[in-house]
Amino acid sequence: MSRINTNIGALIAQTHLQRSNAELQTSLQRLSSGLRINRGADDPAGLITSESLRAEKAGISQAITNSQRASNVIATAEGALNEVAALLVNIQELTIESANTGVISPEEIQANQLQVDSAIESITRISNTTSFAGLKLLDGSLAYVASGVNQTAIKDLNIYSVQFGTMPYLPVNISVTTSAQKGVLQYPTSVVTASCTIEVRGPVGVLTLPLKASASVSTIVQAINTTSDSTGVTASYINSANPESGIAFKSSSYGSSEFVQVTALSGTFAVENEAGATVTRNEGRDVIATINGISSKGDGLQLNFQSLGIDLDLTLTETFNKVGSTSFAITKGGAKFQLGPAVNTNQQANIGIRSVAASNLGNSVDGYLSDISTNGAYSLTKDVSRANRIVTQAIRQVSVLRGRLGAFEKNVLETNVNSLQITLENVTASESQIRDADFAAETSAMTRAQILNQAGTSVLKMANQTPQSVLSLLS
């Protein structure tokens, strides 16, 4: 080579040295950062995918945190309800003890009443003060609010869960298609024609009643109604204005589980159903209604509905049960938990927590827990039987609420955490496979680049020395 202005060999050596230098810098950057993709130019498509996975991973991690915190909220509420349940059991013991008037003095009953008052105050205090990070849990703040409820149609309403989605409120339309009925038998005679012994059986118990010839129906009605709480059967005149019309034996409540059975153990006592057929047993019937267009079969007058994002139960009044339709709207309320990485209805869960204050435990039929305090209508000194029924109902309500909260925590929150943790593992593995550096491969690439860099430097030195041979031509 006899040209010295342009050193082609040096240019070639420089080009390859620059390339090996760039490869070495890339390997050093990946090994020092631990990432295969440090900028968009490293892998544009991989960067887009890994950033999407990174955002998804952050959302899943937060959803796990949300679920765990929600579990803490539910556990706090359930723990407080456990204390309420213990107080209610204590009140029940006191009511049963106070009913034992044969061996307990009025002073002891009054002492029991003082304990009941104290327990009721404690229940209301727990309801008003139980909170989590400033959020009240049992005072009704997390209960659903219903607007336009017709009290002449709906006696009791409990809303457990509602998914509002994008709607500001949810309408609920109810229409009775088949009315509930009591078990009914009739004895269409004004007097007993011959001596007999009858057995009156109901869902609660049995009454054996010996009757003499010419016994009036009013005597039978009185005898049955006196013990209706132990049989579940009541009696009235077929025509309330005419005692001569005979007796109507009825189950105390509505529903297919309710019945009345009248059997003659001796003699003859013929009873019939409302259609006039001679039978000895008649069962009630459950209400059937459509709720938001979906048919729902109830239990007596009670309807349970779980569909279209709504979970509720309600008890119809006897008047509305005959035939009718009504509607109301669920406007707000409930506790909403974000359990997924995206903010939409499918990844949220809702649950309502009713107030457990003494004025809210019980029902409109028997009364409320506050009614059995000293100044209430059903205190231990006034109506201990009614007080016991109220406490029994309150215990059932608290138990149902605890059961629902427990099921929500176990079957929704805990399973959601387990599922999200597995998802997080898989998403993290996918993101790592795309973005993280393979140290074995990068170490090999770095070694190769180092060798090429050293070789390129040596070759460039040789290429720079080659033109010097031209000087021999000038000597």
C-alpha positions in Angstrom: 0.0 0.0 0.0 1.5 3.3 -1.1 -1.2 5.8 -0.1 -1.0 7.6 3.2 -3.9 10.3 3.0 -6.5 7.6 3.6 -5.8 4.7 5.9 -8.6 2.3 4.9 -7.3 -0.4 7.2 -7.4 2.0 10.2 -11.0 3.0 9.3 -12.1 -0.6 9.2 -10.4 -1.3 12.5 -12.1 1.8 14.0 -15.5 0.7 12.9 -15.2 -2.8 14.4 -13.6 -1.3 17.6 -16.6 1.1 18.0 -19.0 -1.8 17.6 -17.2 -4.0 20.1 -17.0 -1.0 22.4 -20.8 -0.4 22.1 -21.4 -4.1 22.8 -19.2 -3.9 25.9 -21.0 -0.8 27.2 -24.3 -2.5 26.6 -23.2 -5.6 28.5 -21.8 -3.5 31.4 -25.0 -1.6 31.6 -27.2 -4.7 31.7 -24.9 -6.4 34.3 -24.8 -3.3 36.5 -28.6 -2.7 36.3 -29.7 -6.3 36.1 -32.1 -5.3 33.3 -32.0 -6.4 29.7 -34.1 -3.4 28.7 -32.8 -0.1 30.0 -34.2 2.1 27.3 -36.6 1.8 24.4 -33.9 1.2 21.8 -32.9 -2.0 23.6 -36.2 -3.7 22.7 -39.1 -1.5 21.6 -41.7 -4.3 21.6 -40.4 -5.8 24.8 -40.5 -2.4 26.5 -44.2 -1.9 25.6 -45.1 -5.4 26.9 -43.0 -5.2 30.0 -44.3 -1.7 30.9 -47.9 -3.1 30.6 -47.0 -6.0 32.8 -45.3 -3.7 35.3 -48.4 -1.6 35.6 -50.5 -4.8 35.9 -48.2 -6.1 38.6 -48.5 -2.8 40.6 -52.3 -3.0 40.3 -52.4 -6.6 41.5 -50.1 -5.8 44.4 -52.4 -2.9 45.5 -55.4 -5.2 45.1 -53.8 -7.7 47.5 -53.2 -4.9 50.0 -56.8 -3.8 49.5 -58.2 -7.3 50.1 -56.0 -7.7 53.2 -57.2 -4.4 54.7 -60.8 -5.3 53.9 -60.3 -8.5 55.7 -59.1 -6.5 58.7 -62.2 -4.4 58.6 -64.5 -7.4 58.5 -62.6 -9.1 61.3 -62.9 -5.9 63.4 -66.7 -5.8 62.8 -67.1 -9.5 63.5 -65.1 -9.3 66.7 -67.4 -6.6 68.0 -70.4 -8.6 67.0 -69.0 -11.5 69.0 -69.3 -9.4 72.1 -72.8 -8.3 71.2 -73.8 -12.0 70.8 -72.4 -12.8 74.2 -74.4 -10.0 75.7 -77.6 -11.2 74.0 -77.1 -14.7 75.3 -76.7 -13.3 78.8 -80.0 -11.3 78.3 -81.7 -14.5 77.2 -80.6 -16.3 80.3 -82.0 -13.5 82.4 -85.4 -13.5 80.6 -85.7 -17.3 81.1 -84.7 -17.0 84.7 -87.2 -14.2 85.3 -90.0 -16.4 83.8 -89.5 -18.8 86.7 -91.7 -16.8 89.0 -92.5 -19.8 91.2 -89.0 -19.6 92.8 -87.8 -16.1 92.0 -88.8 -13.0 93.9 -89.9 -9.7 92.4 -86.7 -8.2 93.8 -84.6 -10.7 91.9 -86.5 -10.0 88.7 -85.9 -6.3 89.2 -82.2 -7.1 89.7 -82.2 -9.1 86.5 -83.9 -6.1 84.8 -81.0 -3.9 85.9 -78.6 -6.3 84.3 -80.6 -6.3 81.1 -80.6 -2.5 81.0 -76.8 -2.5 81.4 -76.4 -5.1 78.6 -78.6 -3.2 76.3 -76.6 0.0 76.9 -73.4 -1.9 76.2 -74.8 -3.2 72.9 -75.7 0.3 71.8 -72.3 1.6 72.9 -70.5 -1.1 70.9 -72.7 -0.3 67.9 -71.8 3.4 68.1 -68.1 3.1 68.8 -66.8 0.2 66.8 -64.6 1.7 64.1 -61.6 1.0 61.8 -59.3 3.9 61.0 -62.1 6.3 61.8 -64.7 4.4 59.8 -67.7 3.5 61.8 -68.7 -0.1 61.2 -71.8 -1.1 63.2 -73.8 2.1 63.6 -75.5 1.8 60.3 -73.0 4.0 58.3 -72.4 0.9 56.1 -76.0 -0.1 55.7 -77.9 0.4 52.4 -80.5 3.2 52.1 -83.8 2.4 50.5 -86.2 5.1 49.4 -89.9 4.8 48.8 -90.5 1.6 50.8 -94.3 1.1 51.3 -94.7 0.0 54.9 -98.1 -1.3 54.2 -96.6 -3.8 51.7 -93.2 -4.6 53.1 -92.9 -5.3 56.8 -89.2 -5.9 57.2 -86.4 -5.3 54.7 -82.8 -6.4 54.9 -80.3 -5.4 52.1 -77.1 -7.4 52.2 -75.3 -6.5 49.0 -75.8 -4.2 46.0 -73.7 -3.6 42.9 -74.6 -0.1 41.7 -72.1 -0.2 38.8 -72.6 3.0 36.8 -76.2 3.5 38.1 -76.9 6.2 40.7 -79.5 4.0 42.2 -81.1 0.5 41.7 -84.9 0.1 41.4 -86.6 -2.9 43.0 -90.0 -3.9 41.6 -92.1 -6.6 43.4 -95.2 -8.2 42.2 -97.0 -11.1 44.0 -98.1 -13.9 41.6 -99.1 -16.5 44.2 -100.1 -15.5 47.7 -98.8 -17.3 50.8 -101.3 -19.2 52.9 -101.7 -20.7 56.3 -102.7 -24.2 57.0 -106.4 -24.2 57.5 -109.0 -26.8 58.7 -112.6 -26.0 59.5 -115.2 -27.6 61.8 -118.4 -26.1 60.4 -120.6 -27.0 63.4 -121.7 -24.8 66.3 -121.5 -27.6 68.9 -119.9 -31.0 69.5 -122.5 -33.6 68.7 -120.9 -36.4 70.8 -118.2 -36.8 73.3 -114.8 -37.2 71.7 -111.1 -36.6 72.3 -109.2 -34.7 69.6 -105.5 -34.2 68.9 -104.5 -30.8 67.5 -101.1 -30.9 66.0 -99.1 -27.9 64.7 -95.4 -27.2 63.7 -94.5 -26.5 67.3 -96.3 -29.2 69.3 -99.4 -31.2 70.1 -102.5 -30.5 72.2 -104.9 -33.3 73.3 -108.4 -32.0 74.0 -111.2 -34.1 75.5 -114.6 -32.7 74.5 -118.0 -33.4 76.0 -121.2 -33.6 74.0 -122.8 -30.2 73.3 -119.4 -28.5 74.0 -119.6 -25.0 72.5 -117.2 -23.9 69.8 -116.2 -20.9 72.0 -114.8 -23.3 74.6 -112.7 -25.1 72.0 -111.5 -21.8 70.5 -110.4 -20.5 73.9 -108.7 -23.8 74.8 -106.7 -23.8 71.6 -105.7 -20.2 71.7 -104.6 -20.5 75.3 -101.8 -22.9 74.2 -101.2 -21.6 70.7 -97.6 -20.7 71.6 -96.9 -24.4 72.3 -98.6 -25.9 69.2 -98.4 -23.2 66.5 -102.1 -23.5 65.9 -104.7 -20.8 66.5 -108.5 -21.0 66.4 -111.2 -18.5 65.4 -114.8 -18.5 64.2 -115.2 -19.3 60.5 -117.3 -16.1 60.3 -115.9 -13.8 62.9 -119.3 -12.2 63.4 -121.1 -15.5 63.9 -120.0 -18.0 66.6 -122.5 -20.5 65.1 -120.5 -20.7 61.9 -118.0 -23.1 63.5 -114.3 -23.2 64.1 -111.4 -22.4 61.8 -108.1 -24.0 62.9 -105.1 -22.1 61.4 -101.4 -22.4 61.6 -99.9 -19.4 63.4 -97.7 -18.5 60.4 -97.7 -18.7 56.6 -95.7 -21.2 54.5 -95.3 -24.7 53.3 -93.6 -25.7 56.5 -96.6 -24.6 58.5 -99.5 -27.0 59.0 -102.5 -27.9 61.1 -103.7 -31.4 61.8 -106.8 -32.3 63.8 -107.4 -36.0 64.5 -110.1 -37.7 66.5 -108.5 -40.0 69.0 -111.9 -41.2 70.1 -115.3 -40.5 68.9 -116.0 -38.4 65.8 -114.8 -35.0 65.0 -115.0 -34.3 61.3 -113.0 -31.4 59.8 -112.5 -30.3 56.3 -110.4 -27.9 54.2 -111.7 -24.6 52.8 -112.9 -26.4 49.7 -115.2 -28.6 51.7 -113.2 -31.8 51.3 -112.9 -34.0 54.4 -109.2 -34.1 55.5 -107.4 -34.2 58.8 -104.3 -32.2 57.7 -103.7 -29.1 55.7 -100.4 -27.3 54.9 -99.7 -23.7 54.2 -98.2 -22.3 51.0 -95.2 -20.0 50.3 -95.5 -16.7 48.5 -94.3 -16.5 44.9 -93.4 -13.1 43.5 -91.4 -11.6 40.7 -88.6 -9.2 41.7 -87.3 -7.1 38.9 -88.8 -9.6 36.5 -87.3 -12.7 38.1 -89.6 -15.2 39.8 -88.7 -15.9 43.4 -90.3 -18.4 45.7 -90.4 -17.4 49.3 -90.6 -19.0 52.7 -94.0 -18.1 54.0 -94.2 -14.3 53.6 -90.4 -13.9 53.4 -88.7 -13.5 50.1 -85.0 -13.9 49.4 -83.5 -12.5 46.3 -80.0 -12.9 44.9 -79.6 -11.7 41.3 -78.7 -8.8 39.1 -76.2 -7.5 41.6 -78.8 -7.4 44.5 -78.9 -9.6 47.6 -81.8 -8.9 50.0 -84.6 -10.4 51.9 -87.9 -8.9 52.8 -91.1 -9.9 54.6 -94.5 -9.0 53.0 -97.4 -7.8 55.0 -100.5 -10.1 55.2 -102.5 -7.5 53.3 -100.1 -7.1 50.4 -99.6 -10.8 50.2 -103.1 -11.3 48.8 -102.3 -9.6 45.5 -100.4 -6.5 44.6 -97.2 -4.9 43.4 -94.9 -2.3 44.9 -91.5 -0.8 44.2 -88.7 1.1 46.0 -85.2 2.2 45.1 -81.8 1.4 46.8 -80.1 4.8 46.6 -76.7 4.4 48.4 -74.8 2.8 51.2 -72.8 -0.3 51.8 -69.1 -1.0 52.0 -67.4 -1.2 48.6 -64.1 -3.0 48.4 -61.8 -2.7 45.3 -60.5 -6.3 45.0 -58.9 -6.3 41.5 -56.3 -4.3 39.5 -59.0 -2.6 37.4 -61.7 -0.2 38.6 -64.9 -1.8 37.4 -67.9 -3.6 38.8 -66.5 -7.1 38.1 -63.5 -6.4 40.3 -65.4 -4.9 43.2 -67.3 -6.5 46.1 -70.0 -4.9 48.2 -71.6 -5.8 51.5 -74.0 -4.0 53.8 -73.5 -3.9 57.6 -76.7 -3.0 59.5 -76.8 -1.1 62.8 -76.8 -3.4 65.8 -78.0 -0.7 68.2 -80.8 -1.9 70.6 -83.4 0.0 68.7 -82.6 -1.9 65.5 -82.4 -5.5 66.8 -85.7 -7.3 66.6 -88.6 -6.7 64.2 -91.8 -4.8 63.8 -94.0 -7.8 64.8 -92.5 -8.8 68.2 -90.7 -5.5 69.0 -87.1 -4.3 69.4 -84.5 -4.9 72.0 -84.9 -1.4 73.4 -88.5 -2.4 74.3 -87.3 -4.8 77.0 -85.5 -2.1 79.0 -87.0 -0.9 82.2 -89.1 1.8 80.5 -90.0 -0.4 77.5 -93.3 -2.0 76.8 -91.9 -5.6 77.2 -89.6 -5.4 80.2 -89.1 -8.5 82.4 -91.8 -7.2 84.8 -94.4 -6.6 82.1 -94.1 -9.3 79.4 -91.2 -11.7 79.8 -92.5 -14.0 77.1 -92.4 -11.2 74.5 -89.0 -10.1 75.8 -87.7 -13.6 75.2 -89.0 -13.7 71.7 -87.4 -10.3 71.0 -84.0 -11.5 72.3 -84.3 -14.7 70.3 -84.9 -12.7 67.2 -82.0 -10.4 68.0 -79.6 -13.4 68.5 -80.7 -14.8 65.1 -80.1 -11.4 63.4 -76.6 -11.0 64.9 -75.7 -14.6 64.1 -76.9 -14.2 60.5 -74.8 -10.9 60.2 -71.8 -12.6 61.6 -72.2 -15.6 59.3 -72.5 -13.3 56.3 -69.4 -11.3 57.3 -67.5 -14.6 57.9 -68.5 -16.0 54.6 -67.5 -12.7 52.8 -64.1 -12.8 54.5 -63.4 -16.4 53.8 -65.0 -17.0 50.4 -64.4 -13.6 48.9 -61.5 -11.8 50.5 -59.3 -14.7 51.4 -59.8 -16.5 48.1 -59.2 -13.3 46.2 -55.9 -12.8 48.0 -54.8 -16.4 47.2 -55.8 -16.0 43.5 -54.1 -12.6 43.2 -50.9 -13.9 44.7 -50.7 -16.7 42.1 -51.5 -14.1 39.4 -48.8 -11.8 40.8 -46.3 -14.6 40.6 -47.1 -15.4 37.0 -47.1 -11.8 35.9 -43.8 -11.1 37.7 -42.3 -14.1 36.0 -43.5 -12.9 32.6 -42.2 -9.4 33.2 -38.9 -10.7 34.4 -38.4 -13.0 31.4 -38.8 -10.0 29.1 -37.0 -7.3 31.0 -34.4 -8.8 33.3 -30.9 -9.5 32.2 -29.7 -13.1 31.8 -26.4 -12.8 33.7 -24.9 -16.0 32.1 -25.5 -14.7 28.6 -24.5 -11.2 29.4 -21.3 -12.3 31.1 -20.4 -14.3 28.0 -21.3 -11.4 25.8 -19.2 -9.0 27.9 -16.2 -11.4 27.7 -16.5 -11.6 23.9 -16.8 -7.8 23.7 -13.8 -7.3 25.9 -11.7 -9.7 23.7 -12.9 -8.0 20.5 -12.2 -4.6 22.1 -8.6 -5.6 22.9 -8.1 -7.2 19.5 -9.6 -4.2 17.8 -7.2 -1.9 19.7 -4.2 -4.0 18.7 -5.4 -4.1 15.0 -5.9 -0.4 15.0 -2.4 0.2 16.3 -1.1 -2.1 13.5 -3.2 -0.3 10.9 -1.9 3.1 12.0 1.7 1.8 11.7 1.3 0.4 8.2 1.6 3.8 6.3 4.9 4.4 8.0 6.5 1.9 5.5 6.0 4.6 2.8 8.8 6.6 4.4 11.3 4.0 3.1 10.6 5.1 -0.4 11.8 8.6 0.4 15.2 7.6 1.7 
